[in-house]
């Protein structure tokens, strides 16, 4: 019997390969997680949805047998976890970082619902690393943590008891990501599609450069740059700046600096 080409079969294989590539590029970052059991439960929730990249920022108790115990068959994620000292280290190479938080801050971010956040992460994870950021169990993410995020996502809950367990929040958002991977059609067309956002590192270098010029020009005081820079971060983040636009701004700042 002669071999024959089956386009449906190869399309299916191609889709599966793309799914693995996308999920491999999606990073879950737990910031200052307090209870090791929550780390294990979060790892199990991730593996249920095919996501395996787990980063821990300054965990309180890790390594810990309790994490391995609650991870069950996701112990491989615990064994291969990446531990770093800061949020910046965890996401500096990511093109999209979405913070899971329900609190509105002075330095606020464009808000997405779980479906929109999943779509955005799935889209950009085809070509680069992206991340979901979760705060510690007791207090959630602080202002210094979310400054490295591009968006925030809020999981709808009852106003009578809006607090979610850390692993439950991870499970819900990972489920949205995986659910969209099961469908060959993306449900909505996000306005950032086709645009390349800057990495966290590229944005941070822009802010450092801008602060340097503003101090030199006496627009802000060297001893107290925080409030003005936070406001600048806010409106640049809300503008959903692109990588090319960051390069243009850095070029403008360099030209000003030379003069």
ChimeraX attribute file (.defattr): number of C-alpha atoms within 10 A of each C-alpha:
attribute: neighborCount
match mode: 1-to-1
recipient: residues
	/A:1	3
	/A:2	3
	/A:3	5
	/A:4	6
	/A:5	7
	/A:6	8
	/A:7	9
	/A:8	9
	/A:9	10
	/A:10	11
	/A:11	11
	/A:12	11
	/A:13	12
	/A:14	11
	/A:15	16
	/A:16	14
	/A:17	11
	/A:18	15
	/A:19	19
	/A:20	14
	/A:21	15
	/A:22	24
	/A:23	24
	/A:24	18
	/A:25	22
	/A:26	28
	/A:27	24
	/A:28	25
	/A:29	25
	/A:30	28
	/A:31	26
	/A:32	21
	/A:33	24
	/A:34	18
	/A:35	18
	/A:36	21
	/A:37	21
	/A:38	22
	/A:39	28
	/A:40	25
	/A:41	23
	/A:42	28
	/A:43	31
	/A:44	27
	/A:45	24
	/A:46	27
	/A:47	19
	/A:48	16
	/A:49	19
	/A:50	19
	/A:51	24
	/A:52	24
	/A:53	21
	/A:54	22
	/A:55	25
	/A:56	23
	/A:57	21
	/A:58	17
	/A:59	20
	/A:60	14
	/A:61	16
	/A:62	18
	/A:63	14
	/A:64	14
	/A:65	13
	/A:66	17
	/A:67	22
	/A:68	23
	/A:69	15
	/A:70	19
	/A:71	24
	/A:72	13
	/A:73	13
	/A:74	21
	/A:75	18
	/A:76	15
	/A:77	22
	/A:78	23
	/A:79	10
	/A:80	12
	/A:81	16
	/A:82	14
	/A:83	17
	/A:84	15
	/A:85	13
	/A:86	14
	/A:87	23
	/A:88	20
	/A:89	14
	/A:90	25
	/A:91	25
	/A:92	19
	/A:93	18
	/A:94	25
	/A:95	26
	/A:96	27
	/A:97	29
	/A:98	25
	/A:99	26
	/A:100	26
	/A:101	20
	/A:102	17
	/A:103	11
	/A:104	10
	/A:105	10
	/A:106	10
	/A:107	18
	/A:108	22
	/A:109	25
	/A:110	15
	/A:111	20
	/A:112	18
	/A:113	13
	/A:114	20
	/A:115	18
	/A:116	18
	/A:117	26
	/A:118	23
	/A:119	21
	/A:120	21
	/A:121	25
	/A:122	22
	/A:123	18
	/A:124	23
	/A:125	24
	/A:126	18
	/A:127	13
	/A:128	19
	/A:129	22
	/A:130	28
	/A:131	25
	/A:132	25
	/A:133	26
	/A:134	25
	/A:135	22
	/A:136	19
	/A:137	19
	/A:138	11
	/A:139	7
	/A:140	19
	/A:141	21
	/A:142	14
	/A:143	13
	/A:144	10
	/A:145	17
	/A:146	25
	/A:147	21
	/A:148	26
	/A:149	26
	/A:150	27
	/A:151	23
	/A:152	24
	/A:153	23
	/A:154	17
	/A:155	17
	/A:156	10
	/A:157	11
	/A:158	7
	/A:159	7
	/A:160	6
	/A:161	7
	/A:162	10
	/A:163	15
	/A:164	12
	/A:165	12
	/A:166	21
	/A:167	20
	/A:168	14
	/A:169	19
	/A:170	24
	/A:171	21
	/A:172	15
	/A:173	24
	/A:174	24
	/A:175	21
	/A:176	17
	/A:177	26
	/A:178	19
	/A:179	13
	/A:180	17
	/A:181	22
	/A:182	11
	/A:183	10
	/A:184	8
	/A:185	8
	/A:186	12
	/A:187	11
	/A:188	9
	/A:189	10
	/A:190	13
	/A:191	8
	/A:192	14
	/A:193	12
	/A:194	9
	/A:195	12
	/A:196	17
	/A:197	22
	/A:198	22
	/A:199	24
	/A:200	23
	/A:201	17
	/A:202	18
	/A:203	24
	/A:204	17
	/A:205	14
	/A:206	17
	/A:207	18
	/A:208	12
	/A:209	16
	/A:210	18
	/A:211	21
	/A:212	16
	/A:213	17
	/A:214	18
	/A:215	15
	/A:216	13
	/A:217	11
	/A:218	9
	/A:219	12
	/A:220	18
	/A:221	14
	/A:222	13
	/A:223	7
	/A:224	10
	/A:225	15
	/A:226	13
	/A:227	12
	/A:228	15
	/A:229	17
	/A:230	17
	/A:231	14
	/A:232	16
	/A:233	20
	/A:234	18
	/A:235	14
	/A:236	16
	/A:237	20
	/A:238	15
	/A:239	12
	/A:240	15
	/A:241	18
	/A:242	16
	/A:243	16
	/A:244	13
	/A:245	13
	/A:246	18
	/A:247	15
	/A:248	11
	/A:249	14
	/A:250	18
	/A:251	12
	/A:252	11
	/A:253	17
	/A:254	14
	/A:255	10
	/A:256	10
	/A:257	13
	/A:258	6
	/A:259	5
